[in-house]
Amino acid sequence: MKMSKDKLTSKFALEVKNLTKIVKGKTILNNVSFSVPKGSITLFAGENGAGKSTTIKCILDLYYYNRGEIKILDIDSKNHLSRKNVGYIPEKENFTKDTFKNFLFQYGGLRNQSLTDLNAKINEYAKKFEIEYLLNSKVNIKKLSSGQKKKILIILSLLNDEELFIMDEPTDNLDPKSRYTFYKIIEEINKKRKATFFICSHNLDEVGEHANHAIFISNGEIVFANKIKSKKDLINHYKKLIIRS
């Protein structure tokens, strides 16, 4: 009997099993395993050097790892198609020499959408983040402020209506109003399209207002992975992690 496509599809947008990375004899990630439920807003947190950014780069096949299995939207991460429906915000930008709008047209127009639709989205998000004055600017984006650059990275990640968003410290360098705008946008997308957000952040108070799932990593190992009911619940779980470590 043939199984339906729904039965074959995982309920997780991201699955990491026994991910291990060793550098010069030192274990950076030790059998890291966790799952991110589809449609969730999941916080990924831990102390400095815990392995957060390394995990993300392994997931996106940007880093070599020694062993483990990773699935993104039910596809093995070694298959480039696994990243077809993923929006990514890196912790640090690596911009080319270009203007704001040209950059977004070049790297944001990689899906099958019309230039008209793409232009409308760029204009919409530029207005929401109050950088519409950059739309016709000839200034090299490398010369923009750190906050402006972060807004550009956020806008780029949102342009193609992805199913999964992997975001490494997405609100770093943003002012309070822009942080509010960012979370308002992702909540709207999450509610409207059931898109999944995997957000790496040090700011538990901020993300805790919006997350419904959390994963904590410490010294290269997962120490908590579960649903959270509220910001208070999140903070309490994290306090236990701090006490334990």
N, C-alpha and C positions, 0 to 999 in steps of 0.2 A: 504494500500500500504506500502510495506517495504521500509524503508529509507536505503540508502547506508551507509556503514561504514564511509565514508568520511564525510557525513553530520552529523553523530552522534559524530564525533571526534571534540573536542574543538580546537580552534586556539591558545590556550594558553598551555604552558608547565607547568605552575604553576599558581594556582588560590587560593587566600587567601580571605576569606570573614568573616568580623566581628570577627576577632581573638582578644580575650580578655584574659589577664592573670593578676590575682590579687595575690599579695603576702603580707600576714599579713596586709590586709586592704588597701594596696597601689596598685593602678592600674599601672602595668608596660606596658601593651599593651592595648590600648583603641579602640576597634572596628576597628582593622587594616584590610584594604581591598585593594588588588591590584592584578594585573594579569601580568604575564611575557609572552610576545609573543613567540611562537615557532620560533626557528631560530635566536633569538635576542642575542645580547651581552648587558645585562642589568646591570647597576650599581645600587647598593643598598647602600645609604649613609645617614649619619646623625652624629650629635655630639656624643661625648662620653656619654654613658648611655642613648642614645635615644631609644634603644630597638632592635638594629640590630641583635646581636648574639642571643638574646632571641627569636626573630622571627624565625631565621634560625633553632634553636633547636626545636622549636614548630613544624615547617614544617617537620622536620625529625623524629618527635615523640620521641625526646630525653627529652623534657620537657612537663610536664602536663600543660594544659591551661583550663580556666574555660568555655569558649564557643567559637564557631566559626566553620568554615568549611574550610578544606584545600584539594585541589586536586593536585596531582602530576602526570603529564602525563595522565590525565583523570581518575585517580584512587584515591579514598579516602585515605588520608594519614594514617589513622588508619589501613589500609590494608598493611601488610608488602610488598606485591607485588608492591606497589607504588614506592618503593625504588630500585626495581630490575634494573632499567636502569638509576640510578643516581650516578654520581661521586661526592664525597664530600671531600673538604679540610677544616678541622677544623682550628680555629684560633690557637689553641695550640695542640701540639702532645701528644699522650699518648702511647709511644712505649713499646713493650715487649722487653725482653732481647733476642736479636737476631742479626744476621748479616744483612747487607743491602740486599743481594740477597735472603737469606732465608726468610726474612720478606716479600719481594715483591712476592715471589713464594707462600707463605702461604696465604696472604691476597689479592693478585692480581689475583690469579688463581681460582676465584670463579665462573667464567662463563664457558660455553662450548667452550673452545678453547684449542688447543693442547699445550703441554709443549714447543714444538718447536716455535710456534707462540708467546707464552708468553715470552720466553727467548729472542726472537728477538726484541720484544718491549722494554723489560727491557734494553737490550744492546743499542738500538737506543736512548732511552730517556736519559740513563746515559751518552752517548756520547754527546748529545746535551747540557746537563747541566754540562758537563765537570767533571763528577764524576765516569767515567768508572774505575778509579783506585780503587774504592770501590767494584767492582764486585767480586773480589776474596779475599777481605779483611775479616779477622776473627774478626775485631773490633766490639764490641757491639755498636749498633746504638745509644744507650743512651749516649754514650761518644762522639758522633760527635758534630760538631758545629751547632748552630741554623740555619745557612744558609744551611748546608748539610741536616739537618733534614727536612727543608721546601722543598727542592728539592725532597726528598724521598716521602713526602706527595703528591706533585704535580704528580710525576711519578705514584704513586699508583692510584690516581684518574683517570689517563688517560689510564690505561692498558686494560680496557674492552670495549672501544668504546661506551661509554654511550650516551644517547640522551639528558640528562640534567646534567649540572655540577653546583653544589652549592659550592661556594668558599668564605670562610671567611678570609679576609686579606691574599690572596694567595701569595703576593710578599713581605710581611714583612720578614726582615732579609736576603733578597736576594741582591746581588750586582747589579749594573746597567746593566751589560752584561747579567746576568741571568734573570733580569726583562724583558729585550728586548727579550730574548729567549722564555720566558713564553708567552708573548703576540703574538709573531710570531707563536707559536704552536697553541694557541687557535684560532687565526684568520684562520689558515690553516684548522683546524678541523671544524670551523664554516662554512667556504666556501665550503669545500668538502662534509660534511655530514649534513649541516644545523643543527648541534647540538646547543643547547641553553646554554648560560652561564649566571648565576646569581651571580654577583661578589660584595661582600661586601668589601668596601675599603674606607679609608680616603683620598687616593691620587687621587683627582679629575683630576689633570693635566695628570697623567699617564693613568688612565682608560678612560678619556675623549678622548684620541686619538683613541680609539677602540670601545667604547660603542655607540649604536644607540638607547638606551632606558634608562631611569633613573627613580628611585623611591627614594624619600627622606622621611625620618622618623624623627620626632622631638618630644621629650617628649611622646613617645609611640603612636604617631598618624601619619598617612601618610599625608604629606603636598604637595606632588607633585608626579605625576606618568604619564609619557608621553614619546613620542618619542623625541629624541634630534637630531639636524642636524649636530652639530659640537662641538668641545671642548669649543669654545667660547660661544655657546648656553647653554651648560651645566653649565659653570661657572656663566653666567648671571642669570640662574634660581636659582643657589645655593646662589648667593649674595642676591637675593630677600628673600630667606628663612632666611638668617642671619639677614637681616634688620628687617624682620617681627618678629623674635624671640627676 
